[in-house]
Amino acid sequence: MPELLQERLRGIAAWRTAVTGHHTPEGGPEQLGHIGGIMHLWAGSADTGAPWTRGLIARVRGGAHTFAGDGEPFVGVLPEGEENPYGTPEPHPGDRH
């Protein structure tokens, strides 16, 4: 799994390079009107997607996630058909629904 996520990181880097080749975020998106705004969004998505992906890689390598064939699922996962012991039919008074 980390290999696929490393591939994702390379893809994010390539995507950001392609976007910033046409748009320099430091210059501000206003230079290119609505297209600049979209390109600024894309660059920002790459800027947040890469650290998130690196964090996921670290969590996977640290054993925070169990994948098919890896063994027993995380103990916080309820077995099929088991009710959530913390679930209630009434919303918590502090919840705003």
Backbone torsions as a table, in degrees:
resi	resn	phi	psi	omega
1	MET	NA	-45.6	179.0
2	PRO	-57.5	-28.8	179.0
3	GLU	-64.5	-41.6	177.5
4	LEU	-65.3	-37.9	178.9
5	LEU	-69.9	-34.0	174.6
6	GLN	-63.5	-38.6	176.5
7	GLU	-63.1	-39.7	176.5
8	ARG	-60.7	-43.4	178.2
9	LEU	-59.3	-43.3	177.9
10	ARG	-62.6	-40.3	178.1
11	GLY	-64.6	-40.8	178.0
12	ILE	-62.8	-43.8	179.8
13	ALA	-62.8	-43.2	179.1
14	ALA	-64.8	-41.0	178.7
15	TRP	-61.4	-46.4	-179.2
16	ARG	-63.6	-41.1	178.5
17	THR	-61.8	-42.3	179.0
18	ALA	-63.6	-42.6	-179.0
19	VAL	-68.0	-47.7	-175.8
20	THR	-75.1	-10.5	172.5
21	GLY	-68.0	-22.5	179.4
22	HIS	-108.4	-10.7	-173.5
23	HIS	-150.1	127.2	178.0
24	THR	-100.8	108.7	-177.4
25	PRO	-55.1	-34.0	-178.9
26	GLU	-62.9	-27.4	179.8
27	GLY	-79.8	-10.3	179.3
28	GLY	87.1	144.4	-177.2
29	PRO	-72.1	-15.2	-176.3
30	GLU	-61.4	-25.8	-178.3
31	GLN	-57.0	-32.6	-174.1
32	LEU	-113.6	17.1	178.9
33	GLY	61.7	-141.7	-176.5
34	HIS	-65.5	-30.4	177.2
35	ILE	-65.9	-39.7	176.5
36	GLY	-61.8	-37.6	177.9
37	GLY	-63.1	-42.3	178.6
38	ILE	-66.5	-42.4	179.8
39	MET	-65.8	-35.7	176.5
40	HIS	-64.2	-40.3	175.8
41	LEU	-60.7	-45.5	-179.1
42	TRP	-62.1	-44.4	179.2
43	ALA	-63.1	-41.6	178.3
44	GLY	-64.1	-37.4	177.2
45	SER	-62.8	-41.1	177.4
46	ALA	-66.0	-39.4	-178.9
47	ASP	-65.4	-29.1	177.6
48	THR	-94.7	-30.4	-179.4
49	GLY	-67.8	-36.5	-178.5
50	ALA	-65.6	-50.8	179.1
51	PRO	-64.5	-35.1	177.8
52	TRP	-62.5	-44.0	-180.0
53	THR	-64.9	-41.0	176.6
54	ARG	-61.1	-39.7	177.1
55	GLY	-64.2	-40.3	177.9
56	LEU	-63.7	-42.3	177.4
57	ILE	-58.0	-44.9	179.7
58	ALA	-63.1	-40.9	179.2
59	ARG	-66.6	-41.3	178.5
60	VAL	-62.7	-47.1	179.9
61	ARG	-64.7	-29.1	179.1
62	GLY	-82.2	-3.3	176.5
63	GLY	89.0	15.5	-178.1
64	ALA	-72.6	-18.5	-177.9
65	HIS	-125.7	143.0	177.6
66	THR	-110.6	132.0	-180.0
67	PHE	-113.8	164.4	179.8
68	ALA	-51.6	130.2	179.2
69	GLY	86.2	-4.3	-178.6
70	ASP	-84.8	-13.8	-177.6
71	GLY	124.0	-153.2	-176.3
72	GLU	-68.2	143.8	178.2
73	PRO	-69.4	161.5	176.5
74	PHE	-51.9	138.1	-174.8
75	VAL	-64.2	-18.5	179.2
76	GLY	-78.6	-4.5	-179.9
77	VAL	-90.8	125.6	-179.5
78	LEU	-75.4	139.5	175.5
79	PRO	-63.9	158.4	179.3
80	GLU	-52.7	127.2	176.0
81	GLY	84.7	-8.1	-179.6
82	GLU	-83.2	132.7	-179.7
83	GLU	-73.3	148.3	176.3
84	ASN	-71.1	117.9	-178.0
85	PRO	-67.0	-17.1	-179.8
86	TYR	-97.2	-8.0	-179.7
87	GLY	-77.6	142.4	176.8
88	THR	-132.5	154.4	178.7
89	PRO	-72.9	-19.3	-178.5
90	GLU	-102.7	139.4	176.3
91	PRO	-65.3	149.8	175.8
92	HIS	-64.8	140.7	-178.2
93	PRO	-56.2	-27.9	-179.7
94	GLY	-82.7	-11.7	-180.0
95	ASP	-79.3	139.2	177.6
96	ARG	-109.0	97.6	179.9
97	HIS	-115.8	NA	NA
